[in-house]
Amino acid sequence: MNPDARHPATRYGGQLTELLAPWPQIECRRQREVDGYFLLRGFLHQPLLTQARDAILAVLHAEGCITTPDHRDYRIVKAYAADQTPDFRAILQRVVSLEIVHELLHLTQLHSFFSEFYGEPVFVMPAFCPRISFPIGPKKLWTITTPHQEYGYFGGDRRFMVIWIPLDECSHEMGPVRLAPGSHKRGLLPMRLSRQGGLEVDHPKDMGWASAGFKLGDLLAFDSHLVHASTQNVSDRIRLSIDLRLQPLGGSVLRSSLPTTHFIYGTSIEEAYRAFRQQHRKHYWLRAPLNIVDTEFPRPATGFPLDLDTIQARLNAGDGRVLPLLPMLAEYGATQDVRERAAALLQERGCRGPEDIDVVPD
Ligand SMILES: O=C(O)CCC(=O)C(=O)O
C-alpha cells in the first residue's frame, strides 16, 4: 500500500511552525518575513466560533447533509463535491447569509492584534470564504483547492494577508490548507485556469509544503503572495473553515473586491444581509476611508486573457480552455456590461453556469 494512503498527513511535507501565547509580535513579523506565514495556536476566543460552526451545521442538517447538527456525532448522509452544483451553491448561499458568520469579520481580537502588527488600523475585506469540504472519494481529486496566490484574486495592497480560521477541529486527514513556506518571495507566478475555473500556479517544487492539524481557536495568517492549496479530505468529517483577508486601512483596495453589486457564490450582498438584525454590520466598508482603485478585473493577466473581447476571440477560434472564465466574469466582472455579456456568451453555448462546463478530473 502506498504509505501516503495510510498516512495522508505525510503528503503535507513539513509541519507548520507554531506560536503559542502570548504570540509575540516581533516573532510574528519575523516569521511572516522569512516563511510568509505565522500560526497562532489558541489565539481566538471560542464562543463566536462555536456559534458560527453550529449555525453552519444547522444549515447542513436542514439541507439533509448530516444526521444531526451536533458537531460531536453527526454522520454524513449527503455529500457535495464542489461549489459547482446548484444544490451546493444554494447551501453556500445560505451560509454566506448567516449573520453570525459575518461577525467573524469584526472580531475585536483580530482587529487589535493586526493593528499592532501593521502599526495602523486594519481593514478586513468584506469578501470571505466559508469552506465546507466533504470527504470525497479518491477519484474526485479536483475538489481540493489547487495551488494559488491570493494576490491573483484580490490584488490591491501587496501587504494584505489571508487569515485562515478552522471552525471545528481540523486534523490532517480533513484536508486543511497547506502552504509553501518561503514562496512569497518568488513574486507573482504565472497563472493558469484550474479545473474548478479558478486560478492556479505551479507549486515551486524546491519549496515543499507544510501544514498542520488545527483546533478551534487557532489562526493562520499568510502573505498575499504565498503559494497555498488544500489537500483532500480523507476523514469521515466535514472540514469547516473560513478564510478572510485583511490589510492596513491606508492601503489600496480594488473596487472589484468590494461587494457593491455581487458578493460570493452568486449571492448579492443585499440578499446576504436580508435577515441581519444589526444594521451597523451592513455595508460597513462604505463607512471606511478606503483608497479604492479600479481595474477591469482583480486578476493580473499573466498567461491567459481576462478581458472579454480576447476570451470571445479565443472561443470563436475554437479554444475551449477559456470557457471556464465566463462564469467567473458573469459573476465577478467589474462592470454590469461585462457581467451581462459573459452571461450571454455562456447562454449561447448552452451553459447555465459552471455546472455545465465540463471540468475533467485527472
Ligand atoms: O481552505 C482552503 O481549502 C483553501 C484556502 C484558501 O485558498 C485561502 O484561504 O485563500
The ligand as a MOL file (V3000), in Angstrom:
LIG
                    3D

  0  0  0     0  0            999 V3000
M  V30 BEGIN CTAB
M  V30 COUNTS 10 9 0 0 0
M  V30 BEGIN ATOM
M  V30 1 O -9.1790 26.2860 2.7700 0
M  V30 2 C -8.8820 26.0220 1.6100 0
M  V30 3 O -9.2380 24.9880 1.0050 0
M  V30 4 C -8.0540 26.9500 0.8250 0
M  V30 5 C -7.9310 28.2670 1.4600 0
M  V30 6 C -7.5610 29.3170 0.5020 0
M  V30 7 O -7.3470 29.1190 -0.6590 0
M  V30 8 C -7.4710 30.6660 1.0230 0
M  V30 9 O -7.5690 30.8480 2.2370 0
M  V30 10 O -7.2860 31.5810 0.2090 0
M  V30 END ATOM
M  V30 BEGIN BOND
M  V30 1 2 1 2
M  V30 2 1 2 3
M  V30 3 1 2 4
M  V30 4 1 4 5
M  V30 5 1 5 6
M  V30 6 2 6 7
M  V30 7 1 6 8
M  V30 8 2 8 9
M  V30 9 1 8 10
M  V30 END BOND
M  V30 END CTAB
M  END
